[in-house]
Amino acid sequence: MANDESLQPPGTRLPARRRRAGRRPRPRNVKGAAYQFSLAIGGYPIRVFSASLLPDDTQGLWYPEAHEIYVLEDSPSAMGYADRLLHEVLHAISTLLMIEEDRLTERQTNTISTALLDTLARNPEFRTRLLGVVTTSEEAPATPEAH
């Protein structure tokens, strides 16, 4: 079967497709932050950045308007960094998927992130079983339902 190029008059070949270099997202709220990765929460794309300094001497921030998470890159330990990241993810989940009256408080996010991370770290069999049953389904809705 003929391809598209064979249908073109001689000497008018289609230009080869150029692969655009993927641009890393730029931070909107914290200057100098470095893009780490993106994740999806309930169909919403969230960009995660690390920064050497955050406003108000905080260790992590969630900006709901921009769908961005910032985590301080200098943590006392890898567990501390993971705890702060999970803490901000919980804030994002609470903001994006819960009505305002039901959103998690700061104390609740602190407790859940620390306890969940500790549970996952101390129980490798539980972690394996839990993640083993999690699959990405094509049947999952692309966008969340409105509340």
Buried (B, 14 or more C-beta within 10 A) or exposed (E): EEEEEEEEEEEEEEEEEEEEEEEEBEBBBBEEBEBBEEEEBBEBEBBBBBBEEBEEEEBBBBBEEEBBBBBBBEBEEEEBBBBBBBBBBBBBBBBBBEEEEEBBEEEEBBBBBBEEBEEBEEEEEEEEEEEEEEEEEEEEEEEEEEE
